[in-house]
Amino acid sequence: MNRRDTELLLARIEGLKAFLENNSLESFQQEILRVEKFLKRFGSLDELLSHLEKVEKMAYAAKDFLSIDEVAAYLQVSKSYVYKLTSAHELTVYKPNGKNIFILRNDLNEWIKRNPCLSNGEIEKQANIMSYLLDKDNKQKQIKKGGNR
């Protein structure tokens, strides 16, 4: 056993000692029963951790306001780039305590949509709309001039 392992073991023993000093044997047994209950439900500690990660992702997805770290992860950019966007006023920020920066998820979605690359179908659809509006406008001009087509 190397020095690091020994220190880790001693730290765990100290932690257990502190827990036992501050709690009764009965509360210690209750904690063990709680852990056993979780392990029965999830099968293994890895499954429990996997479940907790899923819960964290669901909670993250439900958040309206995101921190700088979360914004960087959401946009898949660096934190410095997010700060650059905020200092250039490209994103609206909220500072409830004057220090921490939060950004609305909807604002990020709008920022993402600002320069779309349209599909061929969408370009054709918009061209048809423009053609219809131009034809309609030309017909109205003809009617105003008194001519019929």
Residue, then its C-alpha position, 0 to 999 in steps of 0.5 A: m500500500n503506497r502513501r496515497d492509498t494509506e492517506l485515503l484510507l485514513a481519511r475514510i476512517e476519520g470520516l467514519k469516526a466523525f459520522l459515528e461520533n455525531n450519530s447513533l448506531e441506529s441512524f448508521q443502520q438506517e443509512i445502511l438500509r437506505v443504501e441497500k434500498f437504492l441498490k435493490r432498486f437500481g441493481s448496482l451503484d453504476e446503475l444508480l449513478s446512471h439514473l442520477e445523471k439522467v435526472e440531472k440532464m432532465a433538470y438541466a433541460a427544464k431550466d429557463f436561465l443558464s449560467i455562462d458554463e451552461v451556455a458554453a456547453y449548450l452552444q458548444v463554444s468556449k466560455s471566453y466566446v460566450y463572454k465575447l458575445t455578452s460584451a458585444h451585446e449580442l446576447t441579453v444577459y441578466k445579473p440578479n445580484g450584479k455579478n453572476i450572469f444568466i441568459l435565457r435559453n429562448d434567447l440562445n435559441e433565437w441567436i442560433k436561428r439568426n443565420p439559417c441555411l435554408s434547404n432547397g425546399e424552403i428556398e423554393k417555398q419562399a420563391n413561390i410566395m415572392s412570385y405570388l406576391l409580385d403577381k398580386d402586386n402587378k395585378q393591383k397596379q394594372i387595375k389602378k391604371g384601368g387596364n385589364r389582363 
